[in-house]
């Protein structure tokens, strides 16, 4: 088996709630329990969204901090939250920085090691929603937002997680990079059910990798998505030196498989390809030289 390890991330829930993703964790206890189970199964990185007592997703330090404290006290795992998904992008640096207040506070408390920095904007909608006259929603990230996120990453040595929903996100991310921030991880977002980006196909990964080589030669990358089964594309990514994200944030809505089962299946695929999954320490060493 190759000694080169594959980073395995699990995205526990997203904003779907149990109405659209019944097995996704929502309460603090559920989040901690599933994060620990996924770490034990082989995930080195855990991404999650916090929910308030009414079951609504909300980005607040008071909701995230106890969850991350409990996870990190139980297991050595890399954690990171999301950022508010406001429909209007920041117009200036101060507004962009406000969007990262929770991440900043979590980093100051030593609770997070990565940060969401999504270099671009898009409409998030399923084919069915649009066919029924729906609008989906605009996920907006202005250059001010991206610069603010990267400034927080530079200040706290957080690894930027670039969600590349469309190929142009790679180009915008490269244009806005901050030299003092750690090198970003490019997370190529595929989908079957949503209308953004590419389907999970080898030709689509080829296109992403060709552009990445122009914009950030040798930059680390992983495959992920929304409303998608990566299937054989995960194997192709591993063969080509990439990494993998799984979890109920990314899986098709109504997925009958738990986060832990998704992680175990991903580990099995990695090992079947002659590789092994990385430990959190190995991911830190690769991203920060730690």
Helices and strands as residue ranges (DSSP letters): E 5-6, E 8-11, H 17-20, H 28-41, E 45-47, H 61-74, E 78-80, H 93-99, H 101-108, E 114-116, E 122-124, H 127-131, E 137-139, H 143-156, E 159-164, H 168-176, E 185-190, H 202-215, E 221-225, H 232-239, E 243-246, H 259-272, E 276-277, H 280-288
